[in-house]
Every structure is written in C-alpha cells, then in structure tokens.
Amino acid sequence: MAMTEMARTCEEAAHQHDRAAAHYRHSARHLANGEHAAAAKERDLALDHSEKARIEEVALRPDGIVHDRQAAEAAWHFMD
C-alpha cells in the first residue's frame, strides 16, 4: 500500500470514528431527554460508522486479521 493511500485510509477511518462519537453523543442527549426512539436511531448510526471505520482499519493491517487483539499488535511489530 502506498503511503498516500495509507494516509487516505487512516484519515477515512479517523473520520468514521469521529462520526460514530458524534452519534453516540446525540444518542446520550436523546436518552437524557427520554427520547428512546431517537436515541436508538443515533446509536444505530454510530454503529454503522464504527463498522465503516473497522473496514477501513482492516485495509491497513498487514495480515488482514480482524478480531485477535494480540495478533493485531504483533502485526505492527515492524513499527516499534
């Protein structure tokens, strides 16, 4: 993966994480106001953005493994 493509992928993953956080904040506000349907909608949007971020992050992993945290850390040993 070229460095410019890696940078673009990192930026997209970060953007998706930011969007997810914003939707979680909106969900919390709706819950505080007793608006459960709106909170659920915001939570679903947050989960969608989190999934999009995860997909972007998989493209950055040299080994392509998704769920194993120890393997994820080991995959990046060359960065240390």
N, C-alpha and C positions, 0 to 999 in steps of 0.2 A: 504494500500500500504506500503510495507516495505521501510525502509529508504534508503537502497541501490538501490531499484527500483526507488524511488522518486528522488534520486540523479542522476541516469542514465537518467531519463526522463527530469530533469532540464538541464542536460548537452546537451542532444539532442536538446531541444528547443533553448538553447543558440546558439548551432552550427547552427541551421537553421536560426536564426536571423542574425548571423554573415554572413552567405552565402547570405542572402537577401540583407544586407547592401552592400556587395561587388558587387553584381549585379547592385544595384542602382547606385553605384559609376561608374561602367563601362558604364551604360546607360547614365549618365550625360556626361561622356567623349565623347561618340559617338554623343550625341546631340550637344555638343560644336563643333565637327568636321563636323556637318551637315550630319551625317550618321544615318538617321532616321530609316531605317530598322534594323540595328544592335542595335540601342537604344531600339526599340520596343521588339526585341528578349531578350535583357538583362532585360528589365522591366518585361516581361512575366516570365522569370526565377526567378526574385526577388519575384514576386507574388506567384509563386509556393512554394518557400522556406518559405515565410511568412505564407502560408496556412499550410504547414507542421509543422511550429512552433506552430500555433494556435491549431492544432490537438494534439500535444504533451502537450500543456498547459491545454487543456480540461481534459486530463487524470489526471492532478494534482489537479483539482478543486474538493473539497469535495461534491459539489452539482451538478456538471455537467452542470451548466447553462453557456452559451457561450456569449450572446450578451448584457447582462444588467450589466453595469459598477458598479452601486450601489450594485446590488446583488453580483457581483464578490468581491467587497470589504467586504461586510457583510459575505460572505462565509469564509473569512480568519480571522474573529474576534478572533478566538482562538489563533492566532499568536501574538496578541498585548500584 
